[in-house]
């Protein structure tokens, strides 16, 4: 049973990541782009958008949410072990071009990271528990986690996609407990998650990005790796019948990262990403403000929850 339903709407379609769906068999394999978090006060003057939570604060919110989910599932007669926010810290996301030479030298395109994530999914305690339940108990566990119909909590993404979820179930209870208002939280999070994909789409569609790709492609050709763009290179390597040998994968990834810097593509992509992040925050001011306020206001509750949490398995 899904925790939410998506209804197509008008406008651009794109995947919204991280919308709050709990399947007991899933490992939360969080992959985060590297960002610098502001260090300003958590409060904002009237009309201003509050600061972003720091990486540590986001981790605290995740941990608290997992504790609430575990405790709720226990009360309903099921086991659930909190999952780490980022079980493989080496996991990285490069939405425009691989631009970290050091990371590329160690991981190539991340085949080793994906293998580690795959192994985690196979051995995940929640998956094993869920698969071991009889069919009726398994269905009951999903209902306990995700709630049942009707799906009366709804949120519309910027592209018109409608998301709906049950107000019942442990995931909704955890969100309501932590953030205070489930409807506000769901709408704000759906919008914030969608803005990430929208921002990246605008960057790659910007003529300045296309111009910056040209010297990068020339750099790759000079290194005997002819390709037209990072996206095309990723498609070509991903569509191979057999994966590249490890040494070839690393060499290609390192070349991509080096060319990203020498060509200026990495700098251009970073500048455009920041520009569109600011413009989208202004365009969707109310949703971004609500999202950050709910996160920041939840921090004291999250801290209390994690300090007083039952640590028994």
Residue, then its C-alpha position, 0 to 999 in steps of 0.5 A: x500500500x502506497x503512502x501517497x497517490x500522485x495525480x497528473x496535472x498541467x505543466x512540466x512533469x518531473x520526479x519528486x524525490x523523498x515524498x514521505x512514503x514508508x515501505x517497511x522493506x526499504x532502506x533509506x539510502x539518502x544521497x546528498x549533494x554537498x552544500x554549505x549551510x548558512x550560520x545565521x539565526x534561526x529566526x527571520x524578520x517578517x517577510x524574510x525567508x528563514x535560514x536553511x537548517x544545517x546538515x547536522x540539524x537535518x540529521x537530527x530531524x531525520x533521527x527524531x522522525x525515525x524514533x517516532x516511527x519506530x515507537x508508533x510501529x511498536x505500539x501497533x505490534x510491529x518491529x521497525x529499526x530506525x534507518x540511518x539518514x545516509x548509510x553510505x557516507x561516500x554516496x554523492x550526487x553530481x546533477x550537472x557534471x562530476x566535478x570532484x577529482x578526489x572522489x572520482x579517483x576513489x570511486x569512479x562513477x560510484x559503482x562501488x557505492x551502489x554495490x554497497x547500497x545494494x548489499x545494505x538493502x539485501x541485509x536490511x533488518x526491516x526488509x528481512x522482518x517484513x518479508x518474513x511476515x505472513x501475508x495478512x500481517x504484512x498488509x497490516x504492517x503497511x497499513x500501520x505505517x502508511x495509514x488507510x484510505x481515504x487519502x485526505x491530506x493533499x499537496x500540489x507540486x509546482x508542475x500541477x502534480x497532485x500528491x495525496x496521503x492518509x492522515x493516519x498511520x505511523x508516518x503521518x503521526x510521526x510527521x504531525x508530532x515533529x512538525x506540528x501541522x501535517x497538511x502544512x508540512x506535506x505541502x511545503x515538503x512536496x514543493x521544496x522537493x520539486x524545486x530541487x528538480x526544477x532548479x536543476x532542469x533550469x540550469x541544464x536548459x540555460x544557454x549559458x550552461x550549454x555554452x559551458x559544456x562546449x569547452x568541456x566536450x572539447x577537453x574530453x575529446x582531447x583526452x580521447x573520450x569523445x562525447x557531447x555532454x555529461x548527460x550523454x556520457x552518463x547515458x553511454x556508460x550506463x547503457x553498456x551491456x557490461x560495466x567498464x573495468x574498474x580502472x577504466x571507470x576511474x580514469x574516465x571519471x577523473x578525466x570528466x572531473x578534471x575537464x569540469x574544472x579546466x573548462x569552467x563548466x563546474x564554476x558555471x554550473x555552480x553559479x547557475x545553480x545558486x542563481x536559480x535557487x535564489x530565484x525559485x525561493x523568491x517565486x515560491x516564497x511562501x512555501x519555502x518560508x513555511x518549510x524552513x519554519x516548520x523544520x527550525x521550529x521542530x528542532x527543540x522537539x527533535x533534540x528532546x526526542x533523541x535525548x530521551x529515546x529508548x535505545x533498546x532494539 
